[in-house]
Amino acid sequence: MSQELIDGFLAAVPLPAVLVDQTERFIAANVAGSTLLGPQIIGRHFATILRQPSVSSAIESCLLDRASRKTRHLSNDGAQDTTFEVNLRYVAGIGAVNGGAVMICFEDITEREQAGLMRRDFVANVSHELRTPLTALMGFIETLRGPARNDANARDRFLTIMEGEANRMNRLVGDLLSLNRVESEERVRPKERIDLAAQLESTIKSLEPLASNGGVSLHLEAPATPVEIPADPDQIQQVFTNLIENAVKYGGSDARVVVTPVERDRALRAPAVRVQVIDNGPGIDPVHLPRLTERFYRADSHRSREMGGTGLGLAIVKHIINRHRGRLRVESELGKGAVFTVILPQ
């Protein structure tokens, strides 16, 4: 087979692909293969390019017994580690003295690997979050059946703690169901139009008892005229309930919600509404800001659990805002409070 036919054959392969013949040297590569392994690989021994033992062993074995092989190749694209599934197939009639060659195809499975890791981490986190209250409940039940059976004071104290742990599990399960529901709807953009200012006013009124108990004053600064956006009213209320509740719990004695219509937002390249939830609390260390919307990530895990947080609130907020094709930005400095900015298209 001529080199032109070989090159044309490899060019039709949709994955990075190379050929290694019986001399153990590269004899052809498509554009994607050259991009992955380097532009000057033709004529070089495969071991000088593919140095990972599993890949080298698979090539040698395939050349020897002509049986198909599958292995993995680890690389780096300059920004992150990447994982490739490598498939090897023997092709007869080409190469040195038509002795045959091995075609090696590289399939990028990095995203698949990352998704699997995220699933495992998610299951581990959920298990950990549920195990703590369950362990506490089991311990208190055992105590109430034994040493504290006839101790009225201990019984009342333990039942109060058990109620708190049960409520914590209930909030966690509720947030997990909410997150699952939001993710399932994320590709469907809402079409109903709502008055955002009126929705925020209603949300703040519902949170006034919580703010009053915490000694926090809430202020809404919004235009006098209606501010309409396409949105799911329940989900928008969930977003700002979460953000304002966080400002009340962690943000000091004063919190403001500022609504500002924007003729054309740079991020969305369209008319939009900017809503800022501003507090004057202790602030958030900038090192935590990039990870705040990760599931179960807490900047202050001990305080968050004490306040009844599940670690899922901002993850839910992020997915809801994504569904509305909006943006979330967090700005904070230690000792200077925090500003959560939600930008929603009109």
C-alpha positions as CSV (number, residue, x, y, z in Angstrom):
1,M,0.0,0.0,0.0
2,S,1.4,3.4,-1.0
3,Q,2.1,6.1,1.6
4,E,-0.6,8.3,0.0
5,L,-3.2,5.6,0.6
6,I,-2.0,5.0,4.2
7,D,-2.2,8.8,4.9
8,G,-5.6,9.0,3.4
9,F,-6.8,6.0,5.4
10,L,-5.5,7.6,8.7
11,A,-7.0,11.0,7.8
12,A,-10.5,9.4,7.7
13,V,-10.1,8.2,11.3
14,P,-11.9,10.7,13.6
15,L,-9.5,10.1,16.6
16,P,-5.8,10.8,17.0
17,A,-4.2,7.8,15.2
18,V,-0.7,6.6,14.3
19,L,0.8,3.5,12.6
20,V,3.8,1.6,13.9
21,D,5.3,-1.2,11.6
22,Q,7.4,-4.2,12.3
23,T,10.5,-2.0,12.6
24,E,8.8,-0.6,15.7
25,R,8.9,2.9,14.1
26,F,6.1,5.3,13.3
27,I,5.3,5.2,9.6
28,A,2.2,7.5,9.5
29,A,0.0,9.7,11.7
30,N,-3.1,11.8,11.1
31,V,-3.2,15.5,12.0
32,A,-4.8,14.8,15.4
33,G,-2.1,12.1,16.1
34,S,0.7,14.5,15.2
35,T,-0.9,17.2,17.4
36,L,-1.0,14.8,20.4
37,L,2.4,13.1,20.1
38,G,4.4,15.7,18.2
39,P,5.0,16.8,14.6
40,Q,8.3,15.0,14.1
41,I,7.5,11.4,15.0
42,I,7.6,9.7,11.6
43,G,10.6,7.4,11.4
44,R,11.2,7.5,15.2
45,H,11.1,4.4,17.4
46,F,7.8,4.4,19.3
47,A,9.6,3.9,22.7
48,T,11.1,7.4,22.3
49,I,7.6,9.0,22.2
50,L,5.3,6.6,24.1
51,R,7.4,6.0,27.2
52,Q,4.7,4.6,29.4
53,P,5.3,0.9,30.1
54,S,1.7,-0.2,29.6
55,V,1.5,1.4,26.1
56,S,4.9,0.1,25.0
57,S,4.1,-3.4,26.2
58,A,0.8,-3.3,24.4
59,I,2.4,-2.3,21.1
60,E,5.1,-5.0,21.3
61,S,2.5,-7.7,22.1
62,C,0.2,-6.6,19.3
63,L,3.1,-6.7,16.8
64,L,4.1,-10.1,18.0
65,D,0.7,-11.9,18.2
66,R,-1.5,-9.6,16.1
67,A,-4.2,-9.6,18.7
68,S,-6.1,-6.4,19.6
69,R,-5.1,-4.6,22.7
70,K,-6.6,-1.8,24.9
71,T,-4.7,0.3,27.5
72,R,-4.4,3.8,28.8
73,H,-2.1,6.7,28.1
74,L,-1.7,9.6,30.5
75,S,-0.8,13.0,29.2
76,N,-1.1,16.7,30.0
77,D,-2.5,19.4,27.7
78,G,-0.7,22.3,29.5
79,A,-3.7,23.1,31.7
80,Q,-4.6,19.7,33.2
81,D,-3.8,16.0,33.2
82,T,-5.6,14.1,30.5
83,T,-6.4,10.4,30.2
84,F,-6.7,8.6,26.8
85,E,-8.1,5.1,26.2
86,V,-5.7,3.5,23.7
87,N,-7.0,0.9,21.2
88,L,-4.5,-1.1,19.2
89,R,-5.4,-3.1,16.0
90,Y,-3.1,-5.0,13.7
91,V,-3.3,-4.1,10.0
92,A,-1.9,-6.6,7.6
93,G,-0.2,-5.8,4.3
94,I,1.4,-2.4,5.1
95,G,4.7,-1.3,6.6
96,A,8.2,-2.7,6.2
97,V,8.2,-5.3,3.4
98,N,4.4,-5.4,3.8
99,G,4.9,-7.1,7.1
100,G,1.9,-5.4,8.7
101,A,1.6,-2.6,11.3
102,V,-0.3,-1.7,14.4
103,M,-2.8,1.2,14.3
104,I,-3.0,3.0,17.6
105,C,-6.0,5.2,18.3
106,F,-6.3,7.6,21.3
107,E,-9.7,8.4,22.7
108,D,-9.8,11.3,25.2
109,I,-11.8,10.1,28.2
110,T,-10.7,12.8,30.6
111,E,-14.3,14.2,31.1
112,R,-15.6,10.6,31.7
113,E,-12.9,10.1,34.3
114,Q,-13.7,13.4,36.0
115,A,-17.4,12.6,36.0
116,G,-16.7,9.3,37.6
117,L,-14.5,11.0,40.2
118,M,-17.2,13.6,40.9
119,R,-19.8,10.8,41.4
120,R,-17.6,9.0,43.8
121,D,-16.8,12.2,45.7
122,F,-20.6,13.1,45.8
123,V,-21.5,9.7,47.3
124,A,-18.7,9.9,49.8
125,N,-19.8,13.4,50.9
126,V,-23.4,12.4,51.2
127,S,-22.5,9.4,53.2
128,H,-20.3,11.5,55.5
129,E,-23.0,14.1,56.0
130,L,-25.6,11.5,56.9
131,R,-23.4,9.3,59.0
132,T,-22.7,12.0,61.6
133,P,-26.4,12.7,62.6
134,L,-27.3,9.0,62.2
135,T,-24.5,8.0,64.6
136,A,-25.6,10.7,67.1
137,L,-29.2,9.4,66.9
138,M,-28.2,5.8,67.4
139,G,-26.1,6.8,70.4
140,F,-28.9,8.8,72.0
141,I,-31.5,6.0,71.4
142,E,-29.2,3.5,73.1
143,T,-28.6,5.9,76.0
144,L,-32.4,6.5,76.4
145,R,-33.0,2.8,76.5
146,G,-30.3,2.2,79.0
147,P,-28.8,4.6,81.6
148,A,-31.1,7.5,80.9
149,R,-34.3,5.4,80.8
150,N,-35.8,7.1,84.0
151,D,-33.9,10.4,83.8
152,A,-36.5,13.0,82.7
153,N,-34.0,15.8,82.4
154,A,-31.6,13.8,80.3
155,R,-34.5,12.5,78.2
156,D,-35.7,16.0,77.4
157,R,-32.1,17.2,76.6
158,F,-31.4,14.2,74.3
159,L,-34.7,14.5,72.5
160,T,-34.0,18.1,71.7
161,I,-30.6,17.2,70.3
162,M,-32.2,14.3,68.4
163,E,-34.8,16.6,66.9
164,G,-32.0,18.9,65.7
165,E,-30.1,16.0,64.0
166,A,-33.3,14.7,62.4
167,N,-34.0,18.2,61.0
168,R,-30.4,18.4,59.7
169,M,-30.9,15.1,57.8
170,N,-34.3,16.3,56.5
171,R,-32.7,19.6,55.2
172,L,-29.9,17.6,53.5
173,V,-32.4,15.2,51.8
174,G,-34.5,18.2,50.7
175,D,-31.5,20.0,49.3
176,L,-30.4,16.9,47.4
177,L,-33.8,16.5,45.9
178,S,-33.9,20.2,45.0
179,L,-30.4,20.0,43.4
180,N,-31.5,16.9,41.3
181,R,-34.6,18.7,40.2
182,V,-32.7,21.9,39.2
183,E,-30.1,19.9,37.3
184,S,-32.8,18.0,35.4
185,E,-34.4,21.3,34.2
186,E,-31.2,23.2,33.6
187,R,-31.4,22.9,29.8
188,V,-35.0,24.3,29.7
189,R,-35.0,28.1,29.8
190,P,-37.9,29.6,31.7
191,K,-40.4,31.7,29.6
192,E,-42.8,33.1,32.3
193,R,-42.2,36.8,33.0
194,I,-42.1,38.0,36.6
195,D,-41.6,41.3,38.4
196,L,-38.2,40.7,40.0
197,A,-38.5,43.7,42.4
198,A,-41.9,42.4,43.8
199,Q,-40.4,38.9,44.1
200,L,-37.5,40.2,46.1
201,E,-39.8,42.2,48.4
202,S,-41.8,39.1,49.1
203,T,-38.6,37.1,49.8
204,I,-37.3,39.7,52.2
205,K,-40.6,39.8,54.1
206,S,-40.5,36.1,54.6
207,L,-37.0,36.3,56.0
208,E,-37.7,39.3,58.4
209,P,-38.4,37.0,61.4
210,L,-35.1,35.3,60.9
211,A,-33.3,38.6,60.5
212,S,-35.1,40.1,63.6
213,N,-34.0,37.1,65.7
214,G,-30.4,37.6,64.6
215,G,-30.5,41.3,65.1
216,V,-30.0,42.0,61.4
217,S,-31.7,44.7,59.4
218,L,-32.6,44.1,55.8
219,H,-33.0,46.8,53.1
220,L,-34.2,46.6,49.6
221,E,-33.1,49.2,47.1
222,A,-35.1,48.8,43.8
223,P,-36.6,51.0,41.1
224,A,-40.2,52.2,41.7
225,T,-41.3,50.7,38.3
226,P,-41.6,46.9,37.8
227,V,-38.5,45.1,36.7
228,E,-39.6,42.2,34.5
229,I,-37.4,39.2,33.5
230,P,-38.2,35.7,32.1
231,A,-37.9,33.4,35.2
232,D,-39.2,30.6,37.2
233,P,-40.6,32.4,40.3
234,D,-40.1,29.5,42.7
235,Q,-36.5,29.0,41.7
236,I,-35.7,32.8,41.7
237,Q,-37.2,32.9,45.2
238,Q,-35.0,29.9,46.2
239,V,-31.9,31.7,44.9
240,F,-32.4,34.9,46.8
241,T,-33.8,33.2,49.9
242,N,-30.5,31.3,50.0
243,L,-28.3,34.4,49.4
244,I,-30.2,36.7,51.8
245,E,-30.4,34.0,54.5
246,N,-26.6,33.5,54.2
247,A,-26.2,37.3,54.6
248,V,-28.4,37.3,57.7
249,K,-26.5,34.3,59.3
250,Y,-23.0,35.2,58.5
251,G,-23.0,38.9,57.4
252,G,-23.1,41.1,60.5
253,S,-25.8,43.5,61.6
254,D,-26.8,44.9,58.2
255,A,-27.6,43.5,54.8
256,R,-28.7,45.3,51.6
257,V,-30.3,43.9,48.4
258,V,-29.7,46.3,45.5
259,V,-31.6,45.9,42.2
260,T,-30.1,47.7,39.2
261,P,-31.4,47.4,35.6
262,V,-28.5,47.4,33.1
263,E,-29.0,48.4,29.5
264,R,-26.4,46.0,28.2
265,D,-24.3,43.7,30.4
266,R,-20.8,42.8,29.2
267,A,-21.0,39.2,30.3
268,L,-24.4,38.5,28.8
269,R,-24.1,41.0,25.9
270,A,-27.8,41.8,26.4
271,P,-30.1,43.9,28.6
272,A,-30.1,42.6,32.1
273,V,-30.8,43.1,35.7
274,R,-28.1,43.1,38.4
275,V,-29.0,42.1,41.9
276,Q,-26.4,42.5,44.7
277,V,-26.8,41.0,48.1
278,I,-24.4,43.0,50.3
279,D,-23.4,42.4,53.9
280,N,-20.9,43.9,56.3
281,G,-19.8,40.7,58.0
282,P,-16.3,39.3,58.5
283,G,-15.9,38.5,54.8
284,I,-14.6,35.4,53.0
285,D,-10.9,34.6,52.5
286,P,-10.3,35.0,48.7
287,V,-8.8,31.5,48.6
288,H,-12.3,30.1,49.1
289,L,-14.1,32.2,46.5
290,P,-13.4,29.9,43.4
291,R,-14.9,26.9,45.2
292,L,-17.9,28.4,47.0
293,T,-20.4,26.8,44.6
294,E,-18.9,23.3,44.8
295,R,-21.2,20.7,46.4
296,F,-20.5,20.4,50.1
297,Y,-17.7,22.9,50.0
298,R,-17.7,25.2,53.1
299,A,-15.5,28.1,53.8
300,D,-16.1,27.6,57.6
301,S,-17.4,24.0,57.9
302,H,-17.9,24.1,61.7
303,R,-19.8,27.4,61.7
304,S,-21.9,26.3,58.7
305,R,-23.0,23.1,60.4
306,E,-23.8,25.0,63.6
307,M,-26.1,27.3,61.5
308,G,-27.8,24.4,59.9
309,G,-26.1,24.6,56.5
310,T,-25.9,21.5,54.2
311,G,-23.1,22.7,52.0
312,L,-25.4,22.5,48.9
313,G,-27.1,25.9,48.9
314,L,-24.7,27.8,46.6
315,A,-24.5,24.8,44.3
316,I,-28.3,25.0,43.9
317,V,-28.0,28.7,43.3
318,K,-25.4,28.2,40.6
319,H,-27.5,25.7,38.7
320,I,-30.6,27.8,38.9
321,I,-28.8,30.9,37.6
322,N,-27.3,28.7,34.8
323,R,-30.8,27.6,33.9
324,H,-31.8,31.3,33.6
325,R,-28.7,31.9,31.4
326,G,-27.4,34.3,34.1
327,R,-24.1,34.8,35.9
328,L,-23.1,34.7,39.6
329,R,-20.1,36.7,40.9
330,V,-18.7,36.7,44.4
331,E,-16.5,39.5,45.8
332,S,-15.1,39.6,49.3
333,E,-12.2,40.7,51.5
334,L,-11.6,39.6,55.0
335,G,-13.1,42.2,57.4
336,K,-14.9,44.0,54.6
337,G,-18.1,41.9,54.1
338,A,-19.1,40.1,50.9
339,V,-21.1,41.0,47.8
340,F,-23.0,38.3,45.9
341,T,-24.0,39.6,42.4
342,V,-26.6,37.8,40.3
343,I,-27.0,39.0,36.7
344,L,-30.1,37.9,34.9
345,P,-31.1,38.6,31.3
346,Q,-34.2,40.6,30.5
